[in-house]
Amino acid sequence: MHFKKIVILDKIALTENTIREIGKYSENTVDIFNSDPKDSNETIERLAEADCVLLSWRTSITKEIIEACPNLKFICLCATNASLIDLKECSKNKITVSNVKDYGDIGVVEWIFFELLNLIRGFGSYQWREQPSELCGKVFGIIGLGTIGKMVADIALCFNMKVIYFSKERDEEYEKRGVLCTKKKELLQKSDFITLQTPKNVVILDKSDFDLMQGKVLINNTLGKAFKESNLIKWIKEPNNYLIMDMATDFKSDFKDLDRVILSNVISGQTGETVQRLCSKALDNITGYLNERPINKID
């Protein structure tokens, strides 16, 4: 089976071999766009004849777009977060949406500890304390004990760190391993290092939270805005506070010239292995749909 028309809607890290493989499943030439659409009108123009689209987490698929693209049958989201896709409208119009999970997590976790070690040992532009420090014995606070949060906990435990977490659900397995569940404000007060592993655009830190975080290292690689820009700027201007940010995070450019801000010049989760996993899983989603056995569906 084949799609009539496949469109790669925006810039996605797909290899040339993968694009050639994708082409085998399209009766017509695959349209490839290496830039994000400026608005809904441009998205509609790109998708005019498509019954299958591949896209990143950055591009919206709204009710307006769905109504203007009646041929669309399958959305292959080459990412995990589907917050910009109107899933209700997709279901109403019998459009299947599949995403890709667990493809960049290893790279993200490696990046977290790489940047953290650079900071506390003084290998980079800043040094956390007057003398180089060890991870051993420090308190690592994790907000959001999902897949990446658990991987961070695993490695932190290997460094003999004390690990505490705040999450919408408790995890008895990790608590048995010594990971302590706390209230958010207690975590912010007790932790030396705090990492945000929350869904996109969930505001998790407010002004009162930042007031509790004195002499802390905040590691932010969440998508969207987990806090107000003004609260972060006021906090980072206080002495001994440090911010580590992923290149992929929102409003990063607003912080890049501030002292004690460590801004990655690469996307934390993007490695050669990540790209290969993404490509493989996206192809699996396409063939699964064509074989009438869709996988990784989002309802």
N, C-alpha and C positions, 0 to 999 in steps of 0.2 A: 504494500500500500504506500501511497505518497500523498503529500500535501500538494495543492495546486500552486501555492505561492508562500514561500518562507521569507520573512523579513527579520534581519538583525537590526533592531531599532536604534540602538545607541552603542557607545563604546564599551565593549566587553572583552575581557582577556581570553579570547579564544585563539588557539593555534591555527595555522594555515591548514594543517592536516584535518583538524576538526571541522573547519569551514568547508573543506572539500567533502568530508563525510556527510555533513548536513545537506550539502547540495544534492547528494544522491537520493534524498527523501523529498525533493521538490520537483514538480513537473516543469516549472519555469525557473529561470535564473534567480538565485538568491540575491535580494537587495541587501547591501551591507552599508550601514551608516556608522561612521566613526566619531560622531559627535552627538551630544544629547539634544533632543528637539527643544526649540526655544519655548514652545507653547503647545496647547492642545491642537491648534490648527495644523501645526507642522507634524505632530504625531499622526493626526488623521490622514494627512497627505501621504505620509510614508507608509501607512497601513492600508491604503485604499483597497488593494486587491488581496491582501494577505489573509490566509486562513490559519497560519502559524506565525507567532512572533517570539523572538528571543530578546530579552531585555534585562537591564541591570536593575538594582534596587532604587536608582535615582529617578527613574521616569514613571510618571503617573499613568494609570489606565483608569479613566473616570467613566461615569455613566454616559457623559456626552460623547466620549470617544467610542465607547462600545456601541452606542446607538448609530454612530456614523460609519461603523465598520461592520456591516452585517455578515461578511464572509468569515469573520474571526471565529475560530473553533478551539484553538489551543494556545495558551500562554505558557511559554517555558521561561520561568524566572531564573536567571543565572545568578542567583543570590538566595539568601534565606528570608530576609525581611520583606513581607508583602504588604506593608502598611499603606503603600501608595496605589494599590490595586483595589478597585471596588469589587470585592469578592461576592457580595450579595447580588450585584448586577450581573456578574459573570455567571453565577448559578442560575439566575432568572433567564439568561439568554443561552443556557446550555454550553457555556465556554468552560473548558477544563483548565485549571491552573495547577501547574506543578512547580515546585521550587527545588533548590539544591541546598542540602544541609551538610554540616561537618566537613567542609572542604578547606577552610582557611584557619580553623581553630588552632592547630598546632603552631602555625607561624605567629599568630597573635600572642599566644602564651610565651613563646620563646622571646618575642620582642619585649614583652612586659618585664621579664627578668633580665634581659640584656640591658635595657634602659635603666632599670632599678640598680643593677650592679654598677653600671657606669657612674651613677650619681653617688651612691653611698661609698664607693671606693675612690672617687675623685678621678676617674679615668677620662671624663669628658670635660665640659666647660665649667661644671659646678661640682662642689663636694658638699654632701648633706650636713656633716658635722665637722668640727675642727680637725678631728683625726679620721682617717679612713675607718669605715665600719663594716661589720659582718651582718649577714642576714640572720644568722643563728641567734635565737632568743628574741628577735623583734616580733612585733604583733602586726599581722597582715589582716586587714579588714576587707571582706569581699561583700559588695552590695549586689545581690543577684547570683544565686548559686545554681545557675544553669550549666550548660555544657562547658563553656569556657571558665566559668567560676569554679567548677569542680576541678578542672585541669590545673588552674592556678593553685587551688588548695592542695592538690597532689604534690606539686613541685615544692610549694612552701613547706609542707610537712617534711619533705626530704632534706630541706635545709634546717630542720629542727626549729622552725618558726612556730609561734603560737598563732593559730588561725581562727578567726571569728567571722561570722557571717550574719547578714540580714537579708531575708528573702521572703517572697509572698507565701512560700511553702517550706516547711521544715523537711530536713533530710536525715532520717534516723541512721542510715548507713554511715554517712560522714560524721555524724555526731558520735557514733561508736568509735570512730577513728580519732576522736579528740578535737574535732572541729566544733566550736561552741556557737550556738545560736544566741544572738543578742538583739536587743532593741536597736534601732538605727542610731539614736543619739548616744547610746553607750558605746557602740562601735566607733563612732566618730571621735569620741573622747579618748578611747583606749588604744586605738590603732596608731602605729607609726606610719604605715602605708595603707592607702585606701584605693581600691580599684572598683570602678563602676562597670558592671556587666548587666545592664538593664536594656529592655526593648527600646526601639527608636522613639524619640520624642516623649519619653516618660520623664517628667520633671521630678527628680529624686532628691535634689539638694536645694533648700531655700536659704534665705539670709541667716536665720537662726542656726541652721546646720553649719554654715561656714563659720559662724562665730565660735563654734565648739572646736574647730579644726585649727589649732595653733601648733606650729612646728611640725606640720604633717606633709607627706608627699601624696598628692592626688594623681592617680593614673586614669586617664579618660580615653577610652577607645570606643565609646558608644556612638552610634549614629543618631543624628538629631541633637536636640538641645536638652540636656539633662539638668540644666540650671540656667539662671539668668546671667547674661554676660556681665552686668554691672556688679552682681554679687561676687562673681569670680574675680573680677578686676580689683575690687576692694580687698578681697582676701589675699590675693597674690602679692599685694603691695605691703602686707605685713611681713616682718622679718621671719626668716627660717621656714617659710612655706614654699613648696615646690610643686609645679605642675608638669606632668609628662603627658603629651597629647599625640595621638595618631594623626597622620596626614589626612585620613579619610573623615575626620570629625568635622562637624559644623563650626562655623565662626572661628576657625583656627587662625586665620589671618589677622583677626582682631587682637590676638594675644602674642603674636610672634616677636614683637619688639619689647615686650615686658621682661624685666629681670626675673630670673629663676623659672622661666618657662622653657621646657625642653620639647621642641616640636620636631617630630620625626620627618625626615625628608623622603620617606617611602611609606607606602601603605603597609601597615604592620603584618597583615595576613597574606600579602601577595608574594609568594615564592614560586619557583619553578614547579615544585610539587603541588602547590595549591592550584596552579593553572591546570595541571594534568588532571587533578581530581575534579575540578570544575567542569572541564571538557568532557570527561568520561561520564559524569553524572548527568550532564545536560543531554548528551547523546542517548543515555539510557532512558531519560524522560521522554524524548522524542519517539524512540522506537517502542517504548511501552504504550504510548498513546496510539500509535499506528497499528499496533498489534491488539488493540482493544483491551489492553491490560494496563491502564495508566498507573504510574507509581508516583510517590511523593506528592500526592494531591493535597491541595489546600482547600478546605471547605469553608 
